[in-house]
Amino acid sequence: VVLTGMGTDGAEGLRRIRSGGGAGYVQDPASCVVGSMPARALERAGADYIGAPAAIGAMLARRRIA
């Protein structure tokens, strides 16, 4: 999960998670106080889910872990 913040460190972590078969959740940059971290993550690694924090929380709560 990459949330609001500055810089690019979230992009590398997200790239590794997604390349390893994990799902990437990124806060919609428009819903951020500082949207550069999620924007860079989306540009560099993409995402499986994009949304506001409440929507991401709801999506995570609905996930089933095998």
C-alpha positions as CSV (number, residue, x, y, z in Angstrom):
1,V,0.0,0.0,0.0
2,V,1.4,3.4,-1.0
3,L,-0.2,6.4,0.6
4,T,0.4,10.1,0.6
5,G,4.0,11.3,0.9
6,M,7.0,12.7,-0.9
7,G,9.7,11.1,-3.0
8,T,10.0,7.8,-4.9
9,D,10.7,5.2,-2.3
10,G,7.2,3.8,-2.5
11,A,7.6,3.1,-6.2
12,E,10.5,0.6,-5.7
13,G,8.7,-1.3,-3.0
14,L,5.5,-1.4,-5.1
15,R,7.5,-2.6,-8.1
16,R,9.0,-5.5,-6.1
17,I,5.7,-6.5,-4.6
18,R,3.9,-6.5,-7.9
19,S,6.8,-8.3,-9.7
20,G,6.6,-11.0,-7.0
21,G,2.9,-11.6,-7.6
22,G,1.5,-9.4,-4.9
23,A,-1.2,-6.8,-5.3
24,G,-0.4,-3.1,-5.2
25,Y,-2.8,-0.6,-3.6
26,V,-2.1,3.1,-4.2
27,Q,-3.8,6.1,-2.8
28,D,-5.4,8.3,-5.6
29,P,-2.9,11.2,-5.8
30,A,-5.9,13.6,-6.1
31,S,-7.0,12.6,-2.5
32,C,-3.5,13.3,-1.0
33,V,-2.2,16.3,0.8
34,V,1.2,15.6,-0.9
35,G,0.6,13.3,-3.9
36,S,4.1,12.9,-5.3
37,M,4.8,9.5,-3.8
38,P,1.7,7.7,-5.0
39,A,2.0,9.5,-8.4
40,R,5.6,8.3,-8.8
41,A,4.6,4.8,-7.8
42,L,1.8,4.7,-10.4
43,E,4.1,6.0,-13.1
44,R,6.9,3.5,-12.3
45,A,5.1,0.4,-11.0
46,G,1.4,0.7,-11.8
47,A,-1.2,-0.6,-9.4
48,D,-3.9,-3.2,-9.0
49,Y,-6.2,-0.9,-7.0
50,I,-6.3,2.9,-6.8
51,G,-8.5,4.9,-4.4
52,A,-9.0,7.1,-1.4
53,P,-7.7,5.7,2.0
54,A,-11.2,4.7,3.1
55,A,-11.8,2.7,-0.1
56,I,-8.4,1.0,0.1
57,G,-9.1,0.1,3.7
58,A,-12.5,-1.4,2.7
59,M,-10.9,-3.4,-0.2
60,L,-8.2,-4.8,2.2
61,A,-10.8,-5.7,4.8
62,R,-12.7,-7.7,2.1
63,R,-9.7,-9.7,1.0
64,R,-9.5,-13.3,1.9
65,I,-6.1,-14.8,2.7
66,A,-5.7,-18.5,1.7
